[in-house]
Structure formats: structure tokens, C-alpha cells
């Protein structure tokens, strides 16, 4: 399994989404975190299975939430640069690469 690093910007994305979902309904934030963990495990298992969308960044979609995990796949390391809602301005994550 390839080691994975979550950049601070991506950690903040995840925390913000967790807070928002948890404010909507108790426990929904936890379901979001579970979906993120499952997605990250799938990325670690098959990092090249997901499409490159721009600047070498790959996108893995969460199954139950309208979010994507955006990451760079290096030979010995995966770098998560963002966890983004599908309607958010992509220029924000592009500035992180």
C-alpha cells in the first residue's frame, strides 16, 4: 500500500465539510468522514485507477457525498491536495498544486 500524506489545505477542506454536515444533522459529519476514509483507502490500493484531471492531479469521487479527493500520485507517495465539493471553484485547489 502506497503511503499517503494529506496536505493541510485538504485537512481543512475535510474539517469544514465535517462541520457543515454535522450542523445539518448529528452523525452526518461522521458519515462524511467514513466516506472520505473509504475513498482514501481505495486510492491507496489503486492509485493509478483514477483519472488525471489537470496538472497531474487525479480525482477520486466519494460515493455518498458530492465531493472529490484530489491527489498527486508519486512512485513512492500519494499527496492529497484537496477534498472538494463538486460545485466549488476549481481554481482554489489548482492554486495548491
C-alpha positions as CSV (number, residue, x, y, z in Angstrom):
1,X,0.0,0.0,0.0
2,X,1.4,3.4,-1.0
3,X,2.0,5.9,1.8
4,X,-0.4,8.8,1.8
5,X,0.0,12.3,3.1
6,X,-2.9,14.7,3.5
7,X,-1.8,18.3,2.9
8,X,-3.0,21.0,5.4
9,X,-5.4,22.5,2.8
10,X,-7.1,19.2,2.3
11,X,-7.3,18.6,6.0
12,X,-9.1,22.0,6.3
13,X,-11.4,21.0,3.5
14,X,-12.4,17.8,5.3
15,X,-12.8,19.5,8.6
16,X,-15.0,22.3,7.1
17,X,-17.2,19.7,5.3
18,X,-17.5,17.7,8.5
19,X,-18.6,20.7,10.5
20,X,-21.2,21.7,7.9
21,X,-22.6,18.2,7.6
22,X,-22.7,17.7,11.4
23,X,-24.5,21.1,11.8
24,X,-27.1,19.8,9.3
25,X,-27.8,16.6,11.2
26,X,-26.0,14.9,14.1
27,X,-23.9,12.0,12.9
28,X,-23.9,13.1,9.2
29,X,-20.4,14.6,9.7
30,X,-19.2,11.2,10.9
31,X,-20.7,9.5,7.8
32,X,-18.8,12.0,5.7
33,X,-15.6,11.2,7.4
34,X,-16.2,7.5,6.9
35,X,-16.8,8.1,3.2
36,X,-13.5,10.1,3.0
37,X,-11.6,7.3,4.8
38,X,-13.0,4.7,2.4
39,X,-12.1,6.8,-0.6
40,X,-8.6,7.3,0.7
41,X,-8.2,3.5,1.2
42,X,-9.3,2.8,-2.3
43,X,-6.8,5.4,-3.6
44,X,-4.0,3.8,-1.6
45,X,-5.0,0.4,-3.0
46,X,-5.2,1.5,-6.6
47,X,-3.7,5.0,-7.0
48,X,-3.5,4.9,-10.8
49,X,-7.1,3.7,-11.3
50,X,-8.4,7.3,-11.1
51,X,-8.3,9.8,-13.9
52,X,-5.9,12.6,-14.2
53,X,-7.9,15.8,-14.5
54,X,-5.3,18.5,-14.7
55,X,-1.7,19.3,-13.8
56,X,-1.1,15.6,-12.9
57,X,-3.8,15.7,-10.3
58,X,-6.1,12.6,-10.1
59,X,-9.7,12.7,-8.9
60,X,-11.5,10.0,-6.8
61,X,-15.2,10.6,-6.2
62,X,-16.7,9.9,-2.8
63,X,-19.6,7.5,-3.2
64,X,-22.3,9.1,-1.0
65,X,-21.3,12.8,-0.9
66,X,-20.8,15.3,-3.8
67,X,-17.0,15.5,-3.0
68,X,-13.8,14.5,-4.7
69,X,-10.5,13.6,-3.3
70,X,-7.8,15.3,-5.4
71,X,-4.3,13.8,-5.2
72,X,-0.9,13.5,-6.8
73,X,0.4,10.0,-7.3
74,X,4.2,9.8,-7.0
75,X,6.0,6.5,-7.3
76,X,6.5,6.2,-3.5
77,X,3.9,8.6,-2.1
78,X,0.4,9.9,-2.6
79,X,-0.2,13.5,-1.8
80,X,-3.8,14.6,-1.1
81,X,-4.1,18.3,-2.1
82,X,-7.9,18.8,-1.7
83,X,-11.2,17.3,-0.8
84,X,-13.6,19.4,-2.8
85,X,-17.3,19.8,-3.3
86,X,-18.3,19.4,-6.9
87,X,-19.7,22.9,-7.2
88,X,-16.7,24.7,-5.6
89,X,-14.5,26.9,-7.8
90,X,-11.7,24.6,-9.0
91,X,-9.2,27.5,-9.1
92,X,-8.9,27.2,-5.4
93,X,-7.4,23.6,-5.5
94,X,-5.4,24.4,-8.6
95,X,-3.5,27.1,-6.6
96,X,-2.4,24.3,-4.2
97,X,-0.6,22.3,-6.9
